[in-house]
Amino acid sequence: MTTQIVEIAGGIATVLFGVVMVLQLFIAVGIIPITMAWGGRQERLTVPLRIASLAAVGILGFFAYVIRYRAGLIETPIPSWTRIMAWIVTAYLALNS
């Protein structure tokens, strides 16, 4: 039962990471107004903001990979640092809320 809960939680986290990744892509392309991101402090979508949104997509994709691996949803040969990285992802998300 516990394994099933972990897999469900990993799947939910993956979907949520995917949603945020799509939103970041929409921001980078200009589909979503920049005033809806970055705390509403930016009025113009500049190249550095586009790059930051694309970097966020990459970081979120890496986070999703780590969480999926730790949840047992994917099995690839990866170093043992994923346990530590999973805690770093957790701390990062907790500090950003």
Secondary structure, 3 states (H helix, E strand, C coil): CHHHHHHHHHHHHHHHHHHHHHHHHHHHHCCCCHHHCHHHCCCCCCHHHHHHHHHHHHHHHHHHHHHHHHCCCCCCCCCCCHHHHHHHHHHHHHHCC
